[in-house]
Amino acid sequence: MEIKEQIKTLFLQLSSAEQNNVLKDLPQLSSKASKIEILRKIDYCPHCKSTKIIKHSKYKNTQRYKCKSCNKTFSPTTGTLVHHIKKVDKFSKYAEIVEKEGLLTIAKMASRLGISIPTSFAWRHRILLSLPKKKEKFTKEIQMDDLWFLYSQKGRKGLKYARKRGGSKRKGDNNFQVKVIAASDKQDTEMKVTKIGRISKVDIIQSVGYKFKKGAKLTTDAHKSYVAFAKDAKLEHINFISKKHKAETGENVQYINNLAGRLKTWLNHILRGVSTKYLQLYTSYFAYTLTDNIEISKHINDIRVWDVFTNIEKIYEKFIRTKSVRTYRCPTKKSWKSQNWNGDAVNLYSFL
């Protein structure tokens, strides 16, 4: 068993391309099973987290397991980003392209891999959902500002005006502006979709409040919500009037402004616009890639991905009803047999 574990450890240290080459030399392993199914260590039940599990027959050459506590069965991929994926080889190539080249357009990925547009769209979001969330607190001087994106229902069928991208006649801070709170100490960046409309102190606390240490230095504009947040969190707060662009002592939020320009160019001109429903996935990806490389193989054991992926519509509905005055309309009708299999997605992820 020690040799087996060593082989698994060494295999996981290889790049995706090297892993694929190894699997090609082992037909007995790569015939119908993915490297993810082979290497996933099963030590607890994904449904109830119990460690009382036993082997429970095989299905299409894949070992299944049964939990003696909740009596539910599962496979090595249950709940992960490859749950119910049949074209595993193509998905591995898709993931490899994302790691090396970043996010390409849905149509380009579909053309390169010979898959449909809906499949390309779904695989992208599975990958985005698998990225880990950084929970460490900011350690240096922090800049914070709110980025504005016009409310978009791109792709929602049944609406006459869904708005894909571009400008709007509605100017200023209004109930069509989606607010993304962006905070960064230049070593770590957090971007959180917070509200549609004017933000408050409570909105800031709920979105990025956990990232701040007591006594940290925060630079923002003089928005009343930032002033109230800094006072409540006991932060050293430097603020300035937006029109002056910087404080009298020189502090500014130019780093955040630079990120905002890059993010909007990428979303609106490279990806051709993003629906508000999926905006959080893209802002999180953008913030993550500022300091870290994407290594999808390291996150294959995250069993929350499937549950969140199949409940994005419900999570979006909750966001619209609680964080905006917009009307939730024309819900998507797609559903999955195992949707909401652990029942926590909508409660734990208010908006991803």
C-alpha positions in Angstrom: 0.0 0.0 0.0 2.9 2.4 0.7 4.1 2.0 -2.9 0.6 2.7 -4.2 0.3 5.9 -2.2 3.7 7.0 -3.4 2.7 6.5 -7.0 -0.5 8.5 -6.4 1.5 11.3 -4.8 4.0 11.5 -7.7 1.3 11.3 -10.3 -0.5 14.3 -8.8 2.7 16.4 -9.0 2.8 16.0 -12.8 1.2 18.6 -15.1 -2.1 17.8 -16.8 -0.3 17.0 -20.1 2.2 14.6 -18.3 -0.7 12.9 -16.5 -2.5 12.4 -19.8 0.6 10.9 -21.4 1.0 8.5 -18.4 -2.7 7.4 -18.8 -2.2 6.8 -22.5 0.5 4.2 -21.6 -1.9 2.5 -19.2 -4.9 1.4 -21.3 -6.4 -0.7 -18.5 -6.8 2.5 -16.5 -7.7 5.0 -19.2 -10.3 3.0 -21.1 -13.4 4.4 -19.5 -12.3 6.0 -16.3 -10.8 9.4 -15.8 -7.6 10.2 -13.8 -9.9 12.0 -11.4 -11.9 8.9 -10.6 -8.7 6.8 -10.2 -6.9 9.1 -7.8 -9.7 10.5 -5.7 -9.2 9.2 -2.1 -12.5 8.1 -0.6 -12.4 8.6 3.2 -15.9 10.1 4.0 -19.4 10.3 2.6 -20.1 13.4 0.6 -23.7 13.5 1.8 -23.3 13.3 5.6 -19.5 13.4 6.0 -19.5 10.1 7.9 -16.4 7.9 7.7 -18.4 4.7 7.9 -18.3 3.8 4.2 -18.0 0.5 2.4 -17.4 -0.6 -1.3 -20.7 -1.1 -3.1 -20.2 -2.8 -6.5 -19.0 -1.2 -9.7 -20.7 0.8 -12.4 -19.0 1.1 -15.9 -15.6 0.1 -14.4 -15.9 2.7 -11.6 -16.0 1.6 -8.0 -19.0 2.9 -6.1 -19.4 3.3 -2.3 -22.2 3.2 0.3 -22.5 5.1 3.5 -23.5 3.0 6.5 -24.8 6.1 8.3 -27.2 7.6 5.7 -27.4 4.5 3.4 -26.7 6.7 0.3 -24.4 5.5 -2.5 -21.8 7.6 -4.3 -18.9 7.5 -6.7 -15.5 9.1 -6.5 -16.8 12.1 -8.6 -20.1 12.7 -6.7 -20.5 16.4 -6.2 -17.2 17.4 -8.0 -16.7 19.5 -11.1 -16.7 16.2 -13.2 -20.0 14.9 -11.8 -22.0 13.4 -14.7 -19.5 14.4 -17.3 -19.3 11.7 -20.0 -16.6 13.2 -22.3 -13.9 13.1 -19.7 -11.0 13.2 -22.2 -12.4 16.4 -23.9 -13.1 17.9 -20.5 -9.4 17.3 -19.5 -8.3 19.1 -22.7 -10.7 21.9 -21.9 -9.3 22.3 -18.5 -5.7 22.3 -19.8 -6.5 25.1 -22.3 -8.0 27.2 -19.5 -4.8 26.6 -17.4 -2.5 27.6 -20.2 -4.4 30.2 -22.3 -7.1 31.5 -19.9 -10.8 31.8 -20.7 -11.4 31.9 -24.4 -14.9 32.6 -25.9 -17.5 29.8 -25.6 -17.7 29.4 -29.4 -13.9 29.1 -29.8 -13.7 26.4 -27.2 -16.6 24.5 -28.7 -15.0 24.7 -32.1 -11.5 23.5 -30.9 -12.8 20.5 -28.9 -15.8 19.5 -31.1 -18.4 20.1 -28.4 -21.7 22.0 -28.4 -22.1 25.6 -27.3 -24.2 24.6 -24.2 -21.6 22.1 -23.2 -18.7 24.6 -23.6 -20.8 27.1 -21.5 -21.5 24.6 -18.7 -17.9 23.3 -18.5 -16.5 26.8 -18.2 -18.8 27.5 -15.2 -17.9 24.2 -13.5 -14.3 25.2 -13.7 -14.9 28.7 -12.4 -16.8 27.2 -9.4 -14.0 24.9 -8.6 -11.5 27.7 -7.8 -10.8 27.9 -4.1 -11.9 31.0 -2.1 -9.1 32.8 -0.2 -10.0 33.2 3.5 -6.8 34.9 4.7 -7.1 38.5 5.9 -5.5 41.4 4.3 -2.0 42.1 5.8 -0.9 45.4 4.3 -2.4 48.8 3.3 -5.7 48.2 1.6 -7.5 50.1 -1.1 -11.3 49.6 -1.6 -13.8 50.9 -4.1 -17.1 49.9 -5.7 -17.1 48.9 -9.4 -20.3 49.5 -11.4 -21.8 47.1 -13.9 -25.1 47.6 -15.7 -27.7 45.0 -14.8 -27.7 42.4 -17.5 -30.0 39.5 -18.2 -28.0 38.2 -21.2 -29.2 34.8 -22.4 -32.5 34.9 -20.5 -35.2 33.8 -22.9 -38.5 35.5 -23.0 -37.3 39.1 -22.4 -37.5 41.7 -25.1 -34.6 43.8 -23.6 -32.0 41.6 -22.0 -29.1 43.9 -22.6 -25.9 42.1 -23.5 -23.2 44.8 -23.0 -22.5 48.4 -23.7 -23.8 51.7 -22.4 -27.1 52.8 -21.1 -29.2 56.0 -20.9 -29.5 55.5 -17.2 -26.7 57.6 -15.6 -25.5 57.9 -12.1 -26.1 55.7 -9.1 -29.4 53.9 -9.7 -31.2 50.7 -9.3 -29.8 49.3 -12.5 -26.2 49.4 -11.4 -24.7 46.2 -10.1 -22.1 47.0 -7.4 -19.0 44.9 -7.1 -16.9 45.7 -3.9 -13.2 45.4 -4.8 -10.6 45.5 -2.0 -6.9 44.8 -2.4 -3.6 45.0 -0.5 -1.8 44.3 -3.8 -0.9 40.8 -2.5 -4.5 39.6 -2.3 -7.6 40.9 -4.0 -11.3 40.3 -3.3 -14.1 41.2 -5.7 -17.6 40.5 -4.5 -20.9 41.2 -6.2 -22.8 43.0 -3.5 -26.0 44.6 -4.5 -28.0 46.2 -7.3 -28.4 49.8 -6.3 -26.8 52.1 -3.7 -24.6 50.2 -1.2 -24.7 50.5 2.6 -22.4 49.7 5.5 -24.2 46.4 6.0 -23.6 45.4 2.4 -19.8 46.0 2.8 -19.6 44.0 6.0 -21.5 41.1 4.5 -19.4 41.0 1.3 -15.8 41.7 2.3 -15.9 42.5 6.1 -14.2 39.2 7.0 -11.0 40.1 5.2 -10.1 43.0 7.5 -8.0 43.0 10.7 -8.6 45.5 13.5 -6.3 48.5 13.1 -5.6 47.9 9.4 -5.1 50.9 7.1 -7.9 51.4 4.6 -8.0 54.0 1.8 -11.4 54.8 0.1 -13.3 57.7 -1.3 -15.5 59.7 1.1 -18.7 57.6 0.5 -20.6 57.6 3.8 -20.9 53.8 3.8 -17.1 53.4 3.7 -16.7 55.8 6.5 -19.3 54.0 8.6 -17.7 50.6 7.8 -14.2 51.7 8.8 -15.4 53.1 12.0 -17.4 50.0 12.9 -14.4 47.7 12.0 -12.0 49.9 13.9 -9.7 50.6 10.9 -7.3 53.4 10.3 -9.2 55.2 7.5 -7.9 57.6 4.9 -10.6 59.0 2.6 -10.9 61.7 0.0 -13.4 63.4 -2.3 -13.7 61.4 -5.5 -13.2 64.4 -7.7 -9.8 65.0 -6.2 -8.7 61.4 -6.9 -6.4 61.3 -3.9 -6.0 62.3 -0.3 -3.9 65.3 0.8 -1.3 62.9 2.1 -1.1 61.1 -1.3 -3.2 58.0 -0.7 -5.4 56.9 -3.5 -7.3 53.9 -5.0 -5.5 54.0 -8.4 -4.6 50.3 -8.1 -8.3 49.4 -7.8 -9.2 51.8 -10.7 -6.6 50.1 -12.9 -8.1 46.7 -12.1 -11.5 48.0 -12.8 -10.5 49.1 -16.3 -8.8 45.8 -17.1 -11.8 43.8 -15.8 -14.4 45.7 -17.8 -12.3 45.5 -21.0 -12.0 41.8 -20.6 -15.6 41.2 -19.8 -17.2 43.5 -22.4 -14.7 43.3 -25.3 -13.1 39.9 -25.0 -15.9 37.8 -23.6 -18.7 40.0 -25.2 -20.6 40.7 -22.0 -21.5 38.7 -19.0 -24.9 38.2 -17.4 -25.4 39.5 -13.8 -26.3 35.9 -12.9 -22.7 34.8 -13.6 -20.8 38.0 -12.9 -19.5 36.7 -9.5 -17.8 33.7 -11.2 -15.9 36.0 -13.5 -14.8 38.6 -11.0 -13.6 35.8 -8.6 -11.6 34.3 -11.5 -10.1 37.6 -12.4 -9.1 38.3 -8.8 -7.7 34.8 -8.3 -5.5 35.0 -11.4 -3.9 38.2 -10.4 -1.6 36.3 -7.9 -2.2 32.6 -8.6 -2.0 30.2 -11.5 -5.0 28.1 -12.3 -4.3 24.4 -11.5 -7.7 22.7 -11.9 -6.4 19.2 -11.0 -5.7 20.4 -7.4 -9.3 21.2 -6.8 -11.0 18.0 -8.1 -12.1 16.9 -4.6 -14.3 19.9 -3.9 -17.7 18.2 -3.5 -19.7 21.5 -3.4 -19.2 22.3 -7.1 -22.1 20.2 -8.4 -24.6 21.5 -5.8 -23.8 25.1 -6.5 -23.6 24.6 -10.3 -27.1 23.1 -10.4 -28.6 25.7 -8.1 -27.1 28.9 -9.6 -30.6 29.9 -10.8 -32.0 29.6 -7.3 -29.0 31.5 -5.8 -29.5 34.3 -8.5 -33.2 34.5 -7.7 -32.4 34.9 -4.0 -29.9 37.7 -4.9 -32.5 39.6 -7.0 -35.2 39.3 -4.4 -33.1 40.3 -1.4 -30.4 42.6 -2.9 -32.3 44.6 -5.5 -35.6 46.2 -6.4 -35.5 44.4 -9.8 -38.2 41.8 -10.7 -37.1 38.2 -11.0 -38.5 37.0 -14.3 -38.3 34.3 -16.9 -36.6 31.6 -14.8 -34.6 28.9 -16.6 -36.4 25.6 -16.7 -33.4 23.3 -16.8 -33.1 20.9 -13.9 -31.1 17.9 -12.9 -32.0 14.6 -11.2 -29.5 15.1 -8.4 -30.1 18.9 -8.1 -29.7 20.1 -4.5 -28.5 16.7 -3.4 -27.1 18.0 -0.1 -29.5 20.9 0.3 -26.9 23.5 1.4 -26.1 25.5 -1.8 -28.8 28.2 -1.6 -28.3 28.8 2.1 -24.5 28.7 2.2 -23.8 30.7 -1.0 -26.1 33.8 -0.9 -24.6 34.8 -4.2 -21.7 32.5 -4.9 
